[in-house]
Amino acid sequence: MKTDLVSSIGVAIAGVLIAYFVCNLFIGPIEDFTINSVTTKVDSTLSDPSPEVFNYKALNPTVEVYVGDGTDNDQGNS
C-alpha cells in the first residue's frame, strides 16, 4: 500500500517536471518586458451625447412590436 502511494507521488512529480520542461521548450523562458502606460486626464465636465444615437426619433428597443395581425403565437405553447 505504501509503495503504491510512493510510486504515485513519484509519477506525479515526474509528470510535472516533464510538463514544465516541455512548456519551456515550446513557449520559452519568461522574459522581463516593459509596458507602456497611457496617461489620461479626467475632469468632471460632461459632454453632450451624440445626436446620431440619442435623438427623439430613435427606435426604442424595449417596446414590443408585432408584425402582421398582431397576435402573439408564443403564449405558453410548448
URWONOR-V371828 format. One record per helix or strand. SS is the DSSP state (hx for helix, st for strand). FROM is the first residue (numbers start at 1). TO is the last residue. Records with the same first field share a line. If there is no record, write none. Layout:
BEGIN
SS->FROM-TO, FROM-TO
END
This chain:
BEGIN
hx->2-27
END
